[in-house]
């Protein structure tokens, strides 16, 4: 893999990742861009302890542009995009409309902006008030990157060959290592949203990476559950979950020498698959070469099965693919795994997060996990 780092016209970083070690990248960004002001802030919800990101500057981001104006396609003489090159394998760049940024400016009234790793407080109308536990806030220091999987606008991740899928895995690994070293970053989250139904506003095949300045709420819950399991049993929760599913394979979708994909016993989404390496590791950087080599084939199988779930002739299945990785602090018991799920529950019907899900975070699933696993096995070919 050849990695080439350059700058866009407004100073944001752009990184090309090529399978060809001889690839040469020197195309300048010819757009007249002005630097972007990032005014992100993270605020703590006193009722739950969760951190919420406020990024009002994102209201102006690009929304469903026509294909010939796609900002993720390679640049041409008629259209200058975020990728100055005429072609690319995988390209990563800092989001122009980020939720979090390394240079995030403090919102008016925020105390001690130079110390984002510490909780600082603010009372409405009283920036000098230093100890108000109900208004804890700090600058949204972190980083948001866009990962373009292919130059082909009409492709999807499932259309990639194993060599390209392996390159994307190597890119996720590279960025996890680099972003984890940034000051103030606590957790790195690699993910893909696919489909307008999910809320995707750019149709080009791409994913994103968030480097959070806090541990995300779902990870906090996982860490607490793992700590409780360790205290009760002396064992690791995620190792035991994987062992239990492999021992009773009614919900196992596919498995290899180093990975197993299964529908979780208490799946929240109509079709939800978790993909675990058999050896517990904290994050992508700890995977072995054998584990990396096997992953692309299994993951591509899963994505292609998702596209066959509801029959031929339908739009591609919308999905979210999310890598769960251990945060910097307190994540020793967490296990790297990927969660893949769709909000489509049957032909022409979506799973909306309505009252009980959105209001109480209490999921109701319309498809039994065992039936979902059976269907995913049936569409293997």
GIGIRA-V999391 format. One record per residue. N is the residue number from 1. RES is the residue in one small letter. SS is DSSP state (A for helix, B for strand, O for the rest). PSI is psi in radians with two decimals (999 if undefined). NEAR is the number of other ideal C-beta (glycine too) atoms within 12 Angstrom. Layout:
# GIGIRA-V999391
n = <N,N>
res = <RES,RES>
ss = <SS,SS>
psi = <PSI,PSI>
near = <NEAR,NEAR>
This chain:
# GIGIRA-V999391
n = <1,2,3,4,5,6,7,8,9,10,11,12,13,14,15,16,17,18,19,20,21,22,23,24,25,26,27,28,29,30,31,32,33,34,35,36,37,38,39,40,41,42,43,44,45,46,47,48,49,50,51,52,53,54,55,56,57,58,59,60,61,62,63,64,65,66,67,68,69,70,71,72,73,74,75,76,77,78,79,80,81,82,83,84,85,86,87,88,89,90,91,92,93,94,95,96,97,98,99,100,101,102,103,104,105,106,107,108,109,110,111,112,113,114,115,116,117,118,119,120,121,122,123,124,125,126,127,128,129,130,131,132,133,134,135,136,137,138,139,140,141,142,143,144,145,146,147,148,149,150,151,152,153,154,155,156,157,158,159,160,161,162,163,164,165,166,167,168,169,170,171,172,173,174,175,176,177,178,179,180,181,182,183,184,185,186,187,188,189,190,191,192,193,194,195,196,197,198,199,200,201,202,203,204,205,206,207,208,209,210,211,212,213,214,215,216,217,218,219,220,221,222,223,224,225,226,227,228,229,230,231,232,233,234,235,236,237,238,239,240,241,242,243,244,245,246,247,248,249,250,251,252,253,254,255,256,257,258,259,260,261,262,263,264,265,266,267,268,269,270,271,272,273,274,275,276,277,278,279,280,281,282,283,284,285,286,287,288,289,290,291,292,293,294,295,296,297,298,299,300,301,302,303,304,305,306,307,308,309,310,311,312,313,314,315,316,317,318,319,320,321,322,323,324,325,326,327,328,329,330,331,332,333,334,335,336,337,338,339,340,341,342,343,344,345,346,347,348,349,350,351,352,353,354,355,356,357,358,359,360,361,362,363,364,365,366,367,368,369,370,371,372,373,374,375,376,377,378,379,380,381>
res = <x,x,x,x,x,x,x,x,x,x,x,x,x,x,x,x,x,x,x,x,x,x,x,x,x,x,x,x,x,x,x,x,x,x,x,x,x,x,x,x,x,x,x,x,x,x,x,x,x,x,x,x,x,x,x,x,x,x,x,x,x,x,x,x,x,x,x,x,x,x,x,x,x,x,x,x,x,x,x,x,x,x,x,x,x,x,x,x,x,x,x,x,x,x,x,x,x,x,x,x,x,x,x,x,x,x,x,x,x,x,x,x,x,x,x,x,x,x,x,x,x,x,x,x,x,x,x,x,x,x,x,x,x,x,x,x,x,x,x,x,x,x,x,x,x,x,x,x,x,x,x,x,x,x,x,x,x,x,x,x,x,x,x,x,x,x,x,x,x,x,x,x,x,x,x,x,x,x,x,x,x,x,x,x,x,x,x,x,x,x,x,x,x,x,x,x,x,x,x,x,x,x,x,x,x,x,x,x,x,x,x,x,x,x,x,x,x,x,x,x,x,x,x,x,x,x,x,x,x,x,x,x,x,x,x,x,x,x,x,x,x,x,x,x,x,x,x,x,x,x,x,x,x,x,x,x,x,x,x,x,x,x,x,x,x,x,x,x,x,x,x,x,x,x,x,x,x,x,x,x,x,x,x,x,x,x,x,x,x,x,x,x,x,x,x,x,x,x,x,x,x,x,x,x,x,x,x,x,x,x,x,x,x,x,x,x,x,x,x,x,x,x,x,x,x,x,x,x,x,x,x,x,x,x,x,x,x,x,x,x,x,x,x,x,x,x,x,x,x,x,x,x,x,x,x,x,x,x,x,x,x,x,x,x,x,x,x,x,x,x,x,x,x,x,x,x,x,x,x,x,x>
ss = <O,B,B,B,B,B,B,O,O,O,O,O,B,B,B,B,B,B,O,O,O,O,O,O,O,O,O,O,O,O,O,O,O,O,O,O,O,O,O,O,B,B,B,B,O,O,O,O,O,O,B,B,B,B,O,A,A,A,A,A,O,O,O,O,O,O,A,A,A,O,O,O,O,B,O,O,O,O,O,O,O,O,B,O,O,O,O,O,O,B,B,B,B,B,O,O,O,O,O,O,O,O,O,O,O,O,O,O,O,O,O,O,O,O,O,O,O,O,O,B,B,O,B,O,O,B,O,O,O,O,O,O,O,O,O,B,B,B,B,O,O,O,B,B,B,B,B,B,O,O,O,O,O,O,O,O,A,A,A,O,O,A,A,A,A,A,A,A,A,A,A,A,A,A,A,A,A,A,A,A,O,O,O,O,O,O,B,B,B,B,B,B,B,B,O,A,A,A,O,O,O,O,O,O,O,B,B,B,B,B,B,B,O,O,O,O,A,A,A,A,A,A,A,A,A,A,A,A,A,A,A,A,A,O,O,O,A,A,A,A,A,A,A,A,A,A,A,O,A,A,A,B,B,B,B,O,O,O,B,B,B,B,O,O,O,O,O,O,O,O,B,B,B,B,B,B,B,O,O,O,O,O,O,A,A,A,O,O,A,A,A,A,A,A,A,A,A,A,A,A,A,A,A,A,A,A,A,A,O,O,O,O,O,O,O,O,O,O,B,B,B,B,B,B,O,O,O,O,O,O,O,O,O,O,O,O,B,B,B,B,B,B,O,B,B,B,O,O,B,B,O,O,O,O,A,A,A,A,A,A,O,O,O,O,O,O,O,O,A,A,A,A,A,A,A,A,A,A,O,O,O>
psi = <2.28,2.30,2.17,2.13,2.32,-3.02,2.51,3.01,-0.49,0.17,-0.13,2.64,2.43,2.31,2.19,2.41,2.08,2.49,-0.49,1.98,-0.27,0.04,2.40,2.22,1.99,0.32,2.15,2.69,1.97,0.14,2.53,1.29,2.48,2.60,2.56,2.39,2.15,2.01,0.59,2.60,2.51,2.35,2.47,2.24,1.97,-0.35,-0.47,-0.35,-0.03,2.58,2.34,2.31,2.28,2.02,1.27,-0.38,-0.23,-0.12,-0.42,0.22,2.80,2.40,1.91,1.10,2.75,2.74,-0.70,-0.02,0.30,2.19,-0.10,-0.12,2.77,2.66,2.60,3.07,-0.50,-0.25,2.02,2.14,-2.95,-0.23,1.77,-0.41,2.73,-0.24,2.83,2.80,-1.23,2.38,2.44,2.31,2.74,2.28,2.34,-0.36,1.21,2.58,-0.53,2.59,2.62,-0.45,0.46,2.22,2.51,2.53,2.75,2.31,-0.04,2.25,2.58,0.98,-0.29,-0.07,1.17,-0.29,-0.19,2.54,2.29,2.75,2.76,2.34,2.44,2.20,0.07,1.33,-0.25,-0.16,1.95,-0.14,0.76,1.86,-0.17,-0.11,0.91,2.29,2.82,2.83,2.57,1.13,2.20,-2.60,2.48,2.18,2.61,2.33,1.93,2.01,-0.45,2.72,-0.25,1.93,-0.58,0.07,-3.12,3.01,-0.67,-0.33,-0.19,2.66,3.01,-0.56,-0.75,-0.68,-0.64,-0.67,-0.73,-0.74,-0.73,-0.60,-0.82,-0.71,-0.80,-0.80,-0.60,-0.80,-0.79,-0.79,-0.53,-0.39,-0.15,2.44,2.35,-0.17,2.31,-0.47,2.44,2.25,1.96,2.32,2.84,2.28,2.22,2.19,2.44,-0.51,-0.50,-0.44,0.17,2.32,-0.12,2.11,-0.34,2.40,2.02,2.85,-3.03,2.84,2.23,2.27,1.79,2.55,0.25,2.93,2.24,2.66,-0.72,-0.66,-0.66,-0.74,-0.74,-0.74,-0.72,-0.74,-0.68,-0.67,-0.72,-0.74,-0.73,-0.73,-0.62,-0.59,-0.35,0.16,2.95,2.31,-0.83,-0.62,-0.70,-0.65,-0.84,-0.77,-0.70,-0.71,-0.65,-0.52,-0.51,1.43,0.39,-0.47,0.07,2.27,-0.81,2.78,2.74,-2.81,-0.53,-0.18,2.63,2.37,2.25,2.71,2.18,2.61,-0.69,0.93,2.41,-0.48,2.72,-0.80,1.91,2.24,2.35,2.32,2.00,2.42,2.55,-0.47,2.17,2.19,2.80,-0.65,-3.12,-0.52,-0.30,-0.04,2.51,2.95,-0.69,-0.69,-0.68,-0.68,-0.60,-0.49,-0.87,-0.77,-0.76,-0.75,-0.73,-0.65,-0.78,-0.82,-0.70,-0.59,-0.67,-0.67,-0.26,0.00,-0.70,0.24,3.05,2.75,0.07,2.79,2.68,2.55,2.17,2.49,2.89,2.31,2.14,2.15,2.15,2.08,2.67,2.43,3.03,-0.67,2.32,0.21,0.40,-0.49,-0.18,2.55,2.33,2.32,2.81,2.35,2.17,2.21,2.75,2.65,-0.03,2.17,-0.43,3.13,2.15,0.10,2.37,2.74,1.83,2.46,1.64,-2.45,-1.00,-0.61,-0.94,-0.65,-0.60,0.01,0.62,1.79,2.53,2.09,2.33,-0.13,2.27,2.46,-0.63,-0.69,-0.67,-0.77,-0.73,-0.76,-0.70,-0.48,-0.65,-0.56,0.44,-0.59,999>
near = <24,22,28,27,21,27,21,35,24,23,20,32,31,37,34,35,36,26,25,18,12,9,22,13,28,13,27,15,27,16,20,10,19,12,17,27,21,35,28,41,36,38,30,27,19,17,9,13,19,22,32,24,35,26,31,17,25,25,11,12,21,23,17,16,20,14,17,12,22,29,37,40,35,29,29,20,9,10,23,25,39,40,38,31,35,16,22,40,37,45,45,43,39,39,40,35,30,35,35,44,40,30,26,34,24,28,28,15,21,34,28,21,27,16,17,35,22,19,27,32,26,31,20,14,11,14,21,15,20,18,15,22,18,16,27,29,40,37,37,41,36,42,40,43,41,43,46,43,39,35,29,26,28,14,24,32,40,30,21,29,20,23,21,32,38,30,36,42,42,33,39,42,35,30,43,39,24,25,41,33,17,32,18,31,35,32,40,43,42,43,33,39,30,38,29,18,23,28,16,28,22,35,30,36,36,41,40,38,44,40,40,41,42,38,30,33,23,22,37,25,20,31,30,21,23,30,20,16,23,20,14,13,14,11,19,29,30,34,26,23,29,34,20,22,33,23,14,16,21,20,35,31,41,29,26,25,16,25,38,34,45,38,39,33,22,19,33,30,36,35,45,41,44,39,43,42,37,29,23,28,31,31,33,35,27,22,34,19,14,15,30,29,21,30,39,30,27,35,37,32,31,44,38,27,33,41,31,24,38,27,16,11,9,20,20,30,38,33,38,33,43,32,44,37,43,34,31,28,19,20,30,20,29,39,38,37,39,38,35,45,40,41,33,35,30,21,15,11,16,25,30,18,20,13,12,14,18,13,10,11,16,14,26,21,27,23,30,21,32,24,22,41,34,22,28,38,27,15,25,19,8>
